[in-house]
Amino acid sequence: MTIQTALRQGVELLEREAVGAPRLTAEVLLCHALGRQRPYLYAHPEEELSEPARLDFGRYLQERLNGKPTQYITGRQEFYGREFRVGPEALIPRPETEHVVETALALCGAATRVVDVGCGSGAIAVTLALESAAEVWATDISLDAIALASANARRLGARVNFVACDLLSALPNGSMDVVVSNPPYVPDGEAAGLAREIREHEPPVALYAGPTGLEIYRRLERDAPRALKPGGSMVLELGFKMAGPVERMFSARWRDIRITPDLAGIPRVFSARFVP
């Protein structure tokens, strides 16, 4: 079987099963099987696949057809121009979360210490450590997520201090200038409406917040003032239709509230400053 034939058959199989982005998915999985980059596929279309590569490609295609996300098959996802290792220990970093990083970086100029709460793969924390001069901390309730994030930090040369705890519970009073988080925000009752890839493969602890989806936002609003220095800031990723409820939740005690949309115009990032 040649590269060209394998790619064509892979695309046809994915198309038949209505898998999204079939061409790109087939290319990524074939590259993973070959240990090559995508241009190689088109520079060597008549190259014969080795038996191990052919078997691996078939296995990867079957895993994708069974709903496993492509990123969990390859173990990689790009975020903010860097390649992160990913796995079922943590959510797959999404492009829209880069807006959270951009908002946080705008606040990091005067910040000396920043914490990423619920760090998952470490995408936010590692990026902030590499893109700013701030001392970066990261927390997660999952020890497996902490291990994954720590490995990403070491591989990418980022200095991040990791703490295994529930949200901000282990951080000293008044220790942070900025609190950043992409918290769980899916209401428990909406699990059935999620894509199969998300519902069946990404970690529930990082997805579901409780009956309303606002539970973790509420806990952060209550506890962040304790961990923040006076005048410190909060940056949060917003779930769909969460902007209004979150803004109202923070309106009593927080100032300089701002909602930033993503490239699709959807309210994506909440930021505010706590003034005692």
C-alpha positions in Angstrom: 0.0 0.0 0.0 1.4 3.4 -1.0 1.1 6.6 1.0 -1.3 7.9 -1.7 -3.5 4.9 -1.5 -3.5 4.8 2.3 -4.5 8.4 2.4 -7.3 8.0 -0.1 -8.7 5.0 1.7 -8.5 6.7 5.1 -10.4 9.7 3.8 -13.1 7.6 2.3 -13.5 5.6 5.5 -13.8 8.7 7.6 -16.2 10.4 5.2 -18.4 7.3 5.1 -18.7 7.5 8.9 -19.2 11.3 8.9 -16.1 12.0 11.0 -15.4 15.8 10.9 -12.5 17.1 8.8 -11.8 13.7 7.2 -9.0 14.8 5.0 -7.1 16.6 7.7 -7.7 13.7 10.2 -6.5 11.1 7.7 -3.3 13.2 7.1 -2.6 13.7 10.7 -3.1 10.0 11.6 -1.0 8.8 8.6 1.8 11.2 9.6 1.6 9.9 13.1 1.9 6.3 11.8 4.9 7.2 9.6 6.6 9.6 12.1 6.6 12.3 9.4 5.3 15.8 8.8 2.4 16.4 6.4 4.5 17.7 3.5 6.1 14.3 3.3 2.8 12.7 2.3 2.7 14.8 -0.9 6.4 14.7 -1.6 6.5 10.8 -1.5 3.0 9.7 -2.6 4.3 6.4 -4.2 6.3 5.3 -1.2 5.2 1.9 0.2 4.1 1.8 3.8 6.0 -0.6 6.0 3.9 -3.3 7.6 4.1 -1.6 11.1 3.1 1.8 9.6 0.2 0.2 7.8 -1.0 -1.6 10.9 -0.6 1.5 13.0 -2.6 3.6 10.5 -5.4 1.1 10.5 -5.5 1.1 14.3 -5.5 4.9 14.5 -8.4 5.1 12.0 -10.4 2.6 14.0 -9.8 4.5 17.3 -11.0 7.7 15.6 -14.1 5.9 14.2 -14.8 4.8 17.8 -14.9 8.4 18.9 -11.4 8.8 20.4 -10.2 12.4 19.7 -7.4 12.7 17.1 -5.3 14.6 19.7 -5.5 11.7 22.2 -4.4 9.3 19.4 -1.4 11.4 18.5 -0.8 12.6 22.0 -0.2 16.2 20.7 -2.0 19.5 20.4 -0.7 22.9 19.3 -1.4 25.8 21.6 -0.1 29.4 21.2 2.5 28.2 18.7 3.8 25.4 20.9 3.2 21.6 20.8 1.8 20.3 24.1 1.5 16.6 25.0 -2.1 15.7 25.7 -4.0 12.7 27.1 -7.2 11.7 28.8 -5.8 13.1 32.1 -6.8 16.6 30.9 -8.9 18.6 28.5 -7.5 19.1 25.0 -6.4 22.7 24.7 -8.8 24.7 22.4 -7.8 27.6 20.2 -10.4 29.9 21.9 -8.5 29.5 25.2 -5.7 31.5 23.6 -7.9 34.5 24.2 -7.7 33.8 27.9 -3.9 33.8 27.6 -3.9 37.1 25.7 -6.1 38.8 28.3 -3.9 37.5 31.1 -0.7 38.6 29.4 -2.1 42.1 29.2 -2.4 42.1 33.0 0.9 40.3 33.6 3.1 43.3 32.8 2.7 44.7 36.3 2.1 41.3 37.9 4.8 39.4 39.9 2.8 36.3 40.6 0.1 34.5 38.6 -1.8 31.3 39.2 -3.6 29.1 36.7 -6.4 27.3 38.5 -7.4 23.9 37.2 -4.3 23.8 34.9 -5.1 20.5 33.1 -2.4 20.0 30.5 -0.6 23.2 31.6 -1.3 25.0 28.4 -2.2 28.3 30.0 0.4 28.2 32.8 3.3 27.1 30.6 2.4 29.8 28.0 2.2 32.5 30.6 5.5 31.4 32.1 7.2 31.6 28.6 5.5 34.8 27.5 5.8 36.9 30.6 8.2 37.7 33.4 5.7 36.7 36.1 6.3 33.9 38.6 3.7 31.4 37.5 1.9 28.9 39.8 -0.7 26.2 38.7 -3.2 24.1 40.6 -5.3 21.1 39.8 -7.3 18.6 41.8 -6.1 15.8 39.6 -2.7 14.3 40.3 -2.6 12.9 36.8 -3.3 16.3 35.3 -0.5 17.8 37.4 1.9 15.1 36.2 1.0 15.9 32.5 1.3 19.6 33.0 4.6 19.3 34.8 6.0 17.2 32.0 4.9 19.8 29.5 6.6 22.5 31.5 9.8 20.6 31.7 9.8 19.7 28.0 9.1 23.3 26.9 11.5 24.9 29.4 8.9 26.7 31.5 9.3 27.4 35.2 6.0 26.7 36.8 5.2 25.9 40.4 2.6 23.1 40.6 0.3 22.5 43.6 -2.2 19.7 43.8 -5.3 21.1 45.5 -8.9 22.0 45.0 -9.0 25.4 43.2 -7.2 28.0 45.4 -7.4 26.1 48.7 -3.7 25.6 49.2 -2.5 29.1 48.3 -1.6 31.6 51.0 -3.7 34.7 51.6 -2.8 37.7 49.5 -0.2 35.8 47.4 -1.3 36.4 43.8 -1.6 39.3 41.5 -3.7 37.5 38.9 -5.9 34.4 39.0 -6.5 32.8 35.7 -8.8 29.8 35.0 -10.6 27.8 32.3 -13.0 26.2 34.8 -15.5 23.4 34.3 -18.7 25.1 33.2 -20.9 22.4 31.5 -24.2 21.8 33.5 -24.6 18.2 34.6 -27.8 17.9 32.6 -26.2 18.9 29.3 -23.8 15.9 29.0 -25.9 14.2 26.4 -25.6 17.2 24.1 -21.8 17.2 24.0 -20.0 15.7 21.1 -19.2 12.0 21.5 -15.5 12.8 21.5 -15.9 15.1 24.5 -18.5 13.1 26.4 -16.8 9.8 26.2 -13.1 10.7 26.4 -12.4 13.9 28.1 -12.2 13.9 31.9 -15.6 14.6 33.6 -13.9 16.5 36.5 -12.7 19.1 34.0 -16.0 19.4 32.1 -19.0 19.4 34.6 -19.5 22.1 37.2 -22.8 21.0 38.7 -26.5 21.5 38.1 -26.2 25.0 36.6 -22.7 25.1 35.3 -22.0 28.2 37.4 -20.8 26.4 40.5 -17.0 26.8 40.0 -17.4 30.4 38.9 -19.2 31.0 42.2 -16.5 29.3 44.2 -13.8 31.3 42.5 -15.6 34.6 43.1 -15.8 33.7 46.8 -12.3 32.6 47.3 -10.2 34.6 44.9 -10.3 37.8 47.0 -8.5 35.8 49.8 -5.7 34.6 47.5 -5.3 37.9 45.6 -3.3 40.9 46.6 -5.4 44.1 46.9 -6.3 45.3 43.4 -5.6 41.8 42.0 -7.3 40.6 38.9 -9.3 37.5 37.7 -9.4 36.2 34.2 -11.9 33.4 33.3 -12.9 31.5 30.2 -16.7 31.7 29.7 -19.0 28.9 28.7 -21.7 29.4 26.2 -24.3 31.9 27.5 -22.4 32.3 30.7 -21.3 35.9 30.2 -24.4 37.5 31.7 -24.7 35.3 34.8 -21.0 35.5 35.5 -21.0 39.3 35.2 -23.9 39.6 37.6 -22.2 37.2 40.0 -19.1 39.4 40.2 -20.8 42.9 40.0 -21.1 43.4 43.7 -17.5 43.2 44.7 -15.4 43.5 41.6 -14.5 46.5 39.3 -13.3 47.1 35.8 -15.4 44.1 34.5 -14.8 43.3 30.9 -16.1 40.7 28.5 -13.9 39.8 25.5 -15.4 37.9 22.5 -13.6 35.3 20.5 -13.0 35.4 16.8 -16.6 34.1 16.2 -18.0 37.0 18.3 -19.0 34.7 21.2 -18.3 36.2 24.7 -15.3 34.1 25.7 -13.2 35.8 28.4 -14.3 37.5 31.6 -11.8 39.8 33.5 -12.3 41.9 36.5 -10.3 43.6 39.4 -11.0 43.1 43.1 -10.9 46.2 45.1 -11.5 45.7 48.9 
